[in-house]
Amino acid sequence: MTDVALIGAGIMSATLGALLRRLQPDASITVVERLDAAAGESSDPWNNAGTGHAGLCELFYTPERPDGSIDITKAVRVNEQFQVTRQFWAHALENGLIGHPRNFLHPVPHVSFVHGVGAVDYLRRRHRALADNPLFAGTDFITDFGEFAARLPAMAAGRDPAVPVGLDWASHGTDVDFGALTQQLIGYCVRHGAAVHFGHEVRSLDRESDGRWRLGLVDLRTGETRRILAKFVFIGAGGATLGLLQRAGIPEVRGIGGFPIGGVFLRCGAAELTSAHRAKVYGLPVPGAPSTTAPHLDARRVKGASWLLFGPFAAWSPKFLKHGRATDLPRSIRFDNLASTLGAGLRERELVGYLLSQLRRIHGTRVQALREFLPDAEDAAWHEVRAGQRVQVIRGGQLDFGTTIVHTADGSMAGLLGASPGASTAVPAMLEVLERCFAGRFGTWLPTLTQMVPSWGVRLSDEPELFKQVWEWGSQQLQLD
Ligand SMILES: Cc1cc2nc3c(=O)[nH]c(=O)nc-3n(C[C@H](O)[C@H](O)[C@H](O)COP(=O)(O)OP(=O)(O)OC[C@H]3O[C@@H](n4cnc5c(N)ncnc54)[C@H](O)[C@@H]3O)c2cc1C
């Protein structure tokens, strides 16, 4: 019997476990993970791009409206969410929940990059639209080719200086090893009494007559089965969350389907390139492509080594996890989501066409796409790595590229679907789970919560002084000065 069962040891469960440990120290917590270690799926550093998404550079968060103005709503929302995450990380370091910040976090400029007259004009208008918001202050808009070459020499080499280029340069971005962070947070939970069952897969979720959930587990090494009774269950199983919510039979998941999109990155560890390119540079998404596949060239730090990563290229597999089963997609289609899933398939013909075009890509054509960023890129210097699976939510016949929290009316079960903005917004997402599922207790947690996230409940865009305070405190704790 446990108070809280967390299914999956990815960044979401790890964050929720650590938050609960602080807010309700006497609650018993049990984590169940089918793999033999934490962060083996999307939260692994090579299964995602490691961008601390704050809306600084991602052009798909700032679409152009038909009248030519720029809609900054989403960029501001993502930045506000990232500020919540950043404060919790600062609190976690200050209070010894996790170790040295350089184990998982590195400062790196976040840069938007475009070329061509029209795109440079769009970027200028985007820069102006964001400039008044304190969360986006201090970015540099650059069109001078000499300055471009000084900041991004590898991207300037071999490029025609006659083609206009534009950069929006935010020097205060971050590269995050979400895998290392997940392991540290799980470690904190274990040091404070949480039980973790690695190599155990949750196969069933049934309701007892007293309202508790009975989890049926299988030890994947021995085949032995066991049961856990839990008062509250969080399904943080990444792509597998949908199937587990369906198995629990809760009405809130009816009508929801899932569509898996995989990814492939090009990776390079050559020192002459990693030392010449020290930024995360995001370009414009290809028309018809999902926003999550907008190309970017990222400087990464993983386990003490420097890398460059480019992509993601969309890939396809019916699996809902990288280590999943080919039956995942067919098994997720039920009577209640069939019409919606078929409707999305018909509506998203442009996306299907894009995915098919991506599947035809071979190494050479992927490097060709990279040359938009690095004109001198050589095939042999770059190797392909398979990224994690994202399962996009289908609802009402529409594909949703965001994140959805599904929870029962009585708050005894919640699950997180979707993977964008993803790990960067794990803290606000998990606080939302707590607010919805522990409505009766949430108010009593506020004093502790405001120690962890001092700006909780405040829109920092409207409070520049408070933003300055929490930013400086966070930068000091996270050693990002
Ligand atoms: C290509 C790509 C690029 C991305 N880039 C970024 C980025 O730059 N920045 C960012 O913030 N986010 C990014 N994301 C999103 C981010 O990686 C995810 O949102 C995040 O890692 C999801 O964490 P999670 O804990 O929900 O799931 P996961 O990390 O996938 O963890 C789920 C865990 O549940 C376990 N599990 C599944 N089923 C069961 C079961 N039945 N029983 C027990 N255990 C089970 C799995 O083994 C796994 O360990 C990216 C994702 C992808 C795919």
The ligand as an SDF file (V2000), in Angstrom:
LIG
                    3D

 53 58  0  0  0  0  0  0  0  0999 V2000
   12.8590   14.3670  -30.5310 C   0  0  0  0  0  0  0  0  0  0  0  0
   12.4880   15.0350  -29.2520 C   0  0  0  0  0  0  0  0  0  0  0  0
   13.0730   16.2490  -28.9040 C   0  0  0  0  0  0  0  0  0  0  0  0
   12.7090   16.8790  -27.7090 C   0  0  0  0  0  0  0  0  0  0  0  0
   13.3390   18.0300  -27.3580 N   0  0  0  0  0  0  0  0  0  0  0  0
   13.0370   18.6310  -26.1960 C   0  0  0  0  0  0  0  0  0  0  0  0
   13.7440   19.7810  -25.7790 C   0  0  0  0  0  0  0  0  0  0  0  0
   14.6720   20.2360  -26.4650 O   0  0  0  0  0  0  0  0  0  0  0  0
   13.3990   20.3630  -24.6170 N   0  0  0  0  0  0  0  0  0  0  0  0
   12.3800   19.8770  -23.8430 C   0  0  0  0  0  0  0  0  0  0  0  0
   12.0950   20.4730  -22.8160 O   0  0  0  0  0  0  0  0  0  0  0  0
   11.6950   18.7700  -24.1920 N   0  0  0  0  0  0  0  0  0  0  0  0
   12.0040   18.1310  -25.3420 C   0  0  0  0  0  0  0  0  0  0  0  0
   11.3510   16.9960  -25.7130 N   0  0  0  0  0  0  0  0  0  0  0  0
   10.2410   16.5090  -24.8810 C   0  0  0  0  0  0  0  0  0  0  0  0
   10.7470   15.7770  -23.6570 C   0  0  0  0  0  0  0  0  0  0  0  0
   11.7790   14.8970  -23.9870 O   0  0  0  0  0  0  0  0  0  0  0  0
    9.5780   15.0190  -23.0300 C   0  0  0  0  0  0  0  0  0  0  0  0
    8.4820   15.8870  -22.8660 O   0  0  0  0  0  0  0  0  0  0  0  0
    9.9230   14.4650  -21.6580 C   0  0  0  0  0  0  0  0  0  0  0  0
   11.1690   13.8220  -21.6420 O   0  0  0  0  0  0  0  0  0  0  0  0
    8.8360   13.4840  -21.2600 C   0  0  0  0  0  0  0  0  0  0  0  0
    9.1020   13.0080  -19.9690 O   0  0  0  0  0  0  0  0  0  0  0  0
    8.1740   11.9110  -19.3320 P   0  0  0  0  0  0  0  0  0  0  0  0
    8.6410   11.7330  -17.9610 O   0  0  0  0  0  0  0  0  0  0  0  0
    6.7570   12.2810  -19.5410 O   0  0  0  0  0  0  0  0  0  0  0  0
    8.3740   10.6150  -20.2550 O   0  0  0  0  0  0  0  0  0  0  0  0
    9.6380    9.6690  -20.4910 P   0  0  0  0  0  0  0  0  0  0  0  0
   10.9270   10.3440  -20.2760 O   0  0  0  0  0  0  0  0  0  0  0  0
    9.4030    9.0440  -21.8230 O   0  0  0  0  0  0  0  0  0  0  0  0
    9.4920    8.5960  -19.3510 O   0  0  0  0  0  0  0  0  0  0  0  0
    8.4430    7.6680  -19.3260 C   0  0  0  0  0  0  0  0  0  0  0  0
    8.9300    6.4570  -18.5700 C   0  0  0  0  0  0  0  0  0  0  0  0
    7.8330    5.5820  -18.3360 O   0  0  0  0  0  0  0  0  0  0  0  0
    8.2850    4.2470  -18.4700 C   0  0  0  0  0  0  0  0  0  0  0  0
    7.1210    3.3910  -18.7270 N   0  0  0  0  0  0  0  0  0  0  0  0
    6.3310    3.3760  -19.8190 C   0  0  0  0  0  0  0  0  0  0  0  0
    5.3520    2.4660  -19.6830 N   0  0  0  0  0  0  0  0  0  0  0  0
    5.5150    1.8990  -18.4620 C   0  0  0  0  0  0  0  0  0  0  0  0
    4.8090    0.8940  -17.7470 C   0  0  0  0  0  0  0  0  0  0  0  0
    3.7190    0.2940  -18.2620 N   0  0  0  0  0  0  0  0  0  0  0  0
    5.2610    0.5280  -16.5310 N   0  0  0  0  0  0  0  0  0  0  0  0
    6.3520    1.1180  -15.9900 C   0  0  0  0  0  0  0  0  0  0  0  0
    7.0650    2.0820  -16.6300 N   0  0  0  0  0  0  0  0  0  0  0  0
    6.6370    2.4730  -17.8530 C   0  0  0  0  0  0  0  0  0  0  0  0
    9.2540    4.3430  -19.6420 C   0  0  0  0  0  0  0  0  0  0  0  0
   10.1400    3.2350  -19.6840 O   0  0  0  0  0  0  0  0  0  0  0  0
    9.9560    5.6530  -19.3590 C   0  0  0  0  0  0  0  0  0  0  0  0
   11.1190    5.5050  -18.5850 O   0  0  0  0  0  0  0  0  0  0  0  0
   11.7110   16.3160  -26.8760 C   0  0  0  0  0  0  0  0  0  0  0  0
   11.1490   15.0770  -27.2050 C   0  0  0  0  0  0  0  0  0  0  0  0
   11.5380   14.4310  -28.3700 C   0  0  0  0  0  0  0  0  0  0  0  0
   10.9610   13.0890  -28.6710 C   0  0  0  0  0  0  0  0  0  0  0  0
  1  2  1  0
  2  3  1  0
  2 52  2  0
  3  4  2  0
  4  5  1  0
  4 50  1  0
  5  6  2  0
  6  7  1  0
  6 13  1  0
  7  8  2  0
  7  9  1  0
  9 10  1  0
 10 11  2  0
 10 12  1  0
 12 13  2  0
 13 14  1  0
 14 15  1  0
 14 50  1  0
 15 16  1  0
 16 17  1  0
 16 18  1  0
 18 19  1  0
 18 20  1  0
 20 21  1  0
 20 22  1  0
 22 23  1  0
 23 24  1  0
 24 25  2  0
 24 26  1  0
 24 27  1  0
 27 28  1  0
 28 29  2  0
 28 30  1  0
 28 31  1  0
 31 32  1  0
 32 33  1  0
 33 34  1  0
 33 48  1  0
 34 35  1  0
 35 36  1  0
 35 46  1  0
 36 37  1  0
 36 45  1  0
 37 38  2  0
 38 39  1  0
 39 40  1  0
 39 45  2  0
 40 41  1  0
 40 42  2  0
 42 43  1  0
 43 44  2  0
 44 45  1  0
 46 47  1  0
 46 48  1  0
 48 49  1  0
 50 51  2  0
 51 52  1  0
 52 53  1  0
M  END
$$$$
